[in-house]
Amino acid sequence: MIKLEYIWIDGTKPTNKLRSKTKIITEFDGTINGPSGCPIWSFDGSSTNQASGDKSDCVLQPVRLYENPLDGYNSYIVICEVLNTDETPHKINGRFKLREIINGNQDEPWVGIEQEYTLFKDGRPLGWPTDSEPESQGDYYCGRNIGEDIARKHMDACIKCNIKISGINSEVMLGQWEYQIGADDPLRISDDLWVARWLLEKICSEDGITVSLDPKPVKGDWNGAGAHTNFSTKAMREDDGVNEIFDAIERLAQNHKEHIKVYGDGNERRLTGEHETCDINTFRWGISDRGASVRVPWQVSVDGKGYLEDRRPAANMDPYLVCHKLIETICGRK
């Protein structure tokens, strides 16, 4: 007997959410050979903003499989693409669009995503006083923050199910943390990020804590939450690749408004030109500049090759859409 936890992205606007349901398979030979070993399933799309009531069925197509680190033996997480009943991609299926633009791409794009998040309990960021604000920012980043037990439990869960997590750290605001996924193939990293988000929600719910991906979870003199996206092509990673990086930045500058449209809901509250951001209506890049739209890390400048960091995406962005837009702009449209 095995448990298959099917997860997919719903049609909630303006920010999509994850849904899930579990299939029990009793006739089981002891192995699951990837997503092809998981049956296609369906769900009521009229209840997830993905279909009308008179044509409510939507199809779940398994595309990647993870062992479930939060459950017992023979339990798996199955990430799915949503299809229409005629087997065409659903209109919200950003993964299909990303897969299409990657297929046959000779530039070999890689991404790494830095997912910031804020922990909440009883309507307040974790660790905040009930009727006032804590001490101002300064000591929390990579320092004396709260929620480390959750961050480390989540990190271990990601490692157990082979998510390509590469690190964690506490962030600038009290109750705020970050984990990094990648770098690798954008499709794999985007899948990993969605599953990592799902795992964190489950882990936090055990302690009555919620996870916020709001770009500006607290008004005032506090940092927002982003999903800085590191991007490179094969040419960028080779000797003298920094020239390719500069060319890519120029293309990003020319398409700034198009990118902002898919970089997350409510991002205008975060991209103000303060708190390590560039104003949402401005595109600016710099070496080692965390107040820029796009940062070229100092080490990349020294090495003459590597990657660029797009600091514009919000914490609640859809990685499929962000990766697609970066590839489309930098590597050419398809």
Buried (B, 14 or more C-beta within 10 A) or exposed (E): EBBBBBBBBBBBEEBBBBBBEEBEBEEEEEEBEEBEBBEEBEBEBBEBEBBEEEEBEBBBBBBBBBBBBBBEEBBBBBBBBBBBEEEEBBEBBBBBBBBEBBEEBEBBBBBBBBBBBBBBBEEBBBBBEEEEBBEEBEEBBEEEBBBEEBBEBBBEBBEBBEBBBBEBBBBBBBBBBBBBBBBBBBBBBBBBBBBBBBBBBBBBEEEEBBBBBBBBBBEEEBBBBBBBBBBBBEBBBEEEBBEBBEEBBEBBBEBBEEBBEBBBBBBBBBBEEEBBBBBBEEBBBBEEBEBBBBBBBEEBBEEEBBBBBBBBBBBBBBBBBBBBBBBBBBBEEE
